[in-house]
Amino acid sequence: MSEELGPGGKKGALMELLKGKEREQILELFSSVEFCQHCLDAMESRGGEDEQQVVNPWVVSAKDGGKIDYDKLIDKFGCQRIDQSIIDLVGRPPHVFLRRGVFFAHRDFNHILDAYEKGQKFYLYTGRGPSSESLHLGHLIPFMFTKLPLVIQLTDDEKFLWKNLSLEECKRLARENAKGIIACGFDVSKTFIFTDFGYLGGAFYENAVKVQNHVSSNKVKAIFGLDGEDSVGKTSFPALQAAPAFPSSFPHLFSGKDDLRCLIPCAIDQDPYFRMTRDVAPRLRYRKPSLIESTFFPALQGENGKMSASDPNSAIYVTDSAKVIKNKINKYAFSGGQDSLEKHTKYGANLEEYAAGRMLTGEVKQRLAEVLTEMVERHRLARANVTEEMVDAFMKVRPLPNMFD
């Protein structure tokens, strides 16, 4: 913690003026360096027109048609960039998402690599908020990157709280999304998929309540920008996303392994949830989870936002036909090219062949449509083979004795 917050700084002076309950409340606020970052984030996010970009679990946008500034996000959130020295520690050819900087930031990923080098086990935790009938390409990123052993949380309760959807519809969408996730090729003997409505209870709920007991309403409101008009469900929900980061939430999987490390692959807009989780973990005598965080899969319209289920024209869905994919790309995809053949041939754009003026916008879009159609078709065929019985098998609460084999 900075000198300014030390005994002789502003915090010390403030303590001299306050007594009793007020003093206790202020001490709680200053008890965490990570929470101080939460407060700064909240103030920045309410900065109005001067704010150049908005990145939180619900909104991702850069203003004035610009790009998301990931260096600014790293500085704002307080995470670390994944540099070549971290990639070299992996000790094997890196995944293409690491090599190309799709996963670009982390929290304590080096601790996971150190544990792996020592032969220590860890598990992966990622998730999805099921608000649409099917996944789009942006949703696939963590599942394509994630291997085993793995727990996957489907936050159907979150979508009930934040979206204008019935409880029954949220539960149905969770199962439909589970089919799309299973189609990515996960092993049922090493993967546990659960919905909050289906699994909540027992040790999982105990951990969620422990988190709730150590995080005040004011903290949650500051971290997530909630106010007095938001439901109490929204205030309490973040603890439910925190709970899977602790192995004791899954006694059927990790009984007696409460010190097991957890690595969370996620997009960087989920960072506020897990800063809160890491903040509270030591007070529960749990390990802080590690994070490896990705950039956003850009919307078709450009890099000023992400593909979003709330805007079907911004995204390519894994259920889109070849014709739909081609039409979306031709109509909505931002190319970065010049506005005429003459200008494009003379000035180029921003890809090697494209920049040299040897490929035209239409040719680039045609190639993109071909690549995405092939990818979507592979996923569609795999999803067609996922049955309701398979979904039940992945979601069954059961021991997985071969999880770490």
Residue pairs with C-beta under 8 A, 6 or more apart in sequence:
1 30
1 33
1 36
2 9
3 9
4 10
4 11
5 11
5 30
5 36
6 12
11 26
11 30
14 26
15 23
15 26
15 27
18 26
28 216
29 35
29 39
30 36
32 279
34 78
34 275
34 276
34 278
34 279
35 219
35 279
37 77
37 78
37 275
38 219
38 222
38 223
38 272
38 275
38 276
38 279
39 222
40 76
41 76
41 77
41 223
41 272
42 222
42 223
42 225
44 51
44 76
45 51
45 54
45 56
45 225
46 225
51 63
52 62
52 63
52 64
52 66
52 69
52 72
53 61
53 62
53 63
53 66
53 68
53 69
53 72
54 60
54 61
54 63
55 68
55 73
55 268
55 269
56 224
56 225
56 269
56 272
57 224
57 269
57 270
57 272
57 273
58 162
60 68
60 269
60 296
60 305
60 306
60 308
61 304
61 305
62 68
62 69
62 303
62 304
62 305
63 304
65 302
65 304
66 304
67 302
67 303
67 304
68 295
68 296
68 303
68 304
68 305
70 104
70 105
70 268
70 295
71 81
73 105
73 268
74 80
74 81
74 105
77 105
77 268
77 271
77 272
77 275
78 275
79 105
79 106
79 107
79 268
79 271
79 291
79 293
80 105
80 106
80 107
81 104
81 105
82 98
82 101
82 103
82 104
82 105
82 106
82 109
82 292
86 106
86 109
86 110
86 113
87 94
87 98
87 99
89 110
89 113
90 98
90 113
91 117
95 103
95 145
96 102
97 103
97 141
97 144
97 145
97 294
101 295
102 141
102 145
102 294
102 295
103 145
103 265
103 292
103 293
103 294
103 295
104 293
104 294
104 295
105 268
105 291
105 292
105 293
106 290
106 291
106 292
106 293
107 274
107 278
107 288
107 290
107 291
107 293
108 288
108 290
108 291
109 263
109 290
109 291
109 292
111 261
111 290
112 122
112 261
112 263
112 290
115 121
115 122
115 261
116 122
120 261
121 257
121 260
121 261
121 404
122 260
122 261
122 262
122 263
123 149
123 150
123 151
123 247
123 253
123 254
123 260
123 261
123 262
123 263
123 403
124 146
124 147
124 148
124 149
124 150
124 151
124 262
124 263
124 264
124 265
125 150
125 151
125 152
125 153
125 244
125 245
125 262
125 263
125 264
125 289
126 142
126 143
126 146
126 150
126 152
126 153
126 264
126 265
126 266
127 152
127 153
127 154
127 155
127 241
127 244
127 266
128 135
128 139
128 152
128 153
128 154
128 155
128 177
128 181
129 154
129 155
129 158
129 159
130 154
130 155
130 156
130 159
130 170
130 173
130 174
130 176
130 177
131 159
131 163
131 165
131 173
131 309
131 310
132 173
132 177
132 309
132 317
133 173
133 176
133 319
134 176
134 177
134 180
134 317
134 318
134 319
135 177
135 180
135 181
135 317
135 318
136 297
136 307
136 309
136 315
136 316
136 317
136 318
137 297
137 307
137 315
137 316
137 317
137 318
137 372
137 375
137 376
138 296
138 297
138 306
138 307
138 308
138 315
139 180
140 184
140 318
140 379
141 267
141 294
141 297
142 265
142 266
142 267
142 294
143 181
143 184
143 186
144 184
145 265
145 294
146 265
148 186
148 187
148 190
148 191
148 403
149 190
149 191
149 253
149 400
149 403
149 404
150 186
150 190
150 191
150 192
151 191
151 192
151 193
151 194
151 244
151 250
151 253
152 181
152 191
152 192
152 193
152 194
153 194
153 195
153 196
153 241
153 244
154 174
154 177
154 178
154 193
154 194
154 195
154 196
155 195
155 196
155 237
155 240
155 241
156 170
156 171
156 173
156 174
156 195
156 196
156 197
157 170
157 196
157 197
157 200
157 233
157 237
157 240
158 196
158 237
158 240
158 241
159 165
159 170
159 173
160 166
160 167
160 170
161 231
161 233
161 234
161 237
162 234
163 170
165 173
167 197
170 197
171 195
171 197
171 198
174 195
174 197
175 195
175 388
175 391
178 193
178 195
178 391
178 394
178 395
179 383
179 386
179 390
179 391
180 318
180 379
180 383
181 193
182 193
182 383
182 386
182 390
182 391
182 394
183 318
183 379
183 382
183 383
183 385
183 386
184 379
184 382
185 382
186 394
188 390
188 393
188 394
189 400
189 402
189 403
190 400
190 402
190 403
190 405
191 394
192 250
192 253
192 394
192 395
192 397
192 400
193 391
193 394
193 395
194 395
194 397
195 395
196 240
198 395
199 397
200 208
200 240
202 251
203 248
203 249
203 250
203 251
204 243
204 244
204 249
204 250
205 243
207 242
207 243
207 246
207 248
207 249
207 284
208 239
208 240
208 242
208 243
209 239
210 284
211 238
211 239
211 242
211 243
211 277
211 280
211 284
212 236
212 239
214 280
214 283
214 284
215 238
215 239
215 276
215 279
215 280
217 235
219 276
220 226
220 235
220 238
220 276
221 227
221 235
223 238
223 272
223 275
223 276
224 234
224 238
224 272
226 234
226 235
238 273
238 276
241 273
241 277
242 273
242 274
242 276
242 277
242 280
243 249
244 250
244 262
245 262
245 264
245 274
245 277
245 281
245 289
246 258
246 262
246 281
246 284
246 286
246 289
247 253
247 254
247 257
247 258
247 259
247 260
247 262
248 254
248 258
248 286
252 397
252 398
252 399
253 399
253 400
253 403
254 260
258 286
259 287
260 287
261 287
261 289
261 290
262 287
262 289
262 290
263 289
263 290
263 291
263 292
264 274
264 289
264 290
264 291
264 292
265 291
265 292
265 293
265 294
266 274
266 291
266 292
266 293
266 294
267 293
267 294
267 295
267 296
267 306
268 293
268 294
268 295
268 296
269 296
269 306
270 293
271 291
271 293
274 289
274 291
277 288
277 289
278 288
278 289
281 287
281 288
281 289
282 288
296 305
296 306
296 307
297 306
297 307
298 305
298 306
298 307
299 305
299 306
299 307
299 308
299 311
299 314
299 315
300 307
300 313
300 314
300 315
300 316
300 328
300 329
300 332
300 333
300 334
301 313
301 314
301 332
301 333
301 334
302 334
303 334
305 314
306 314
307 314
307 315
307 316
308 314
308 315
309 315
313 328
313 331
313 332
314 332
316 325
316 328
316 329
316 372
316 376
317 376
318 376
318 379
318 380
318 383
319 376
319 380
320 328
320 376
322 369
322 373
322 377
325 369
325 372
325 373
325 376
326 369
326 373
329 365
329 368
329 369
329 372
330 365
330 369
333 365
333 368
335 349
335 361
335 364
335 365
336 349
336 350
336 351
336 354
337 344
337 349
337 354
337 360
337 361
337 364
338 344
338 346
338 347
338 348
338 349
341 360
344 357
344 360
344 361
345 357
346 357
347 357
348 354
348 355
348 356
348 357
349 355
349 361
351 359
351 364
353 359
354 361
354 364
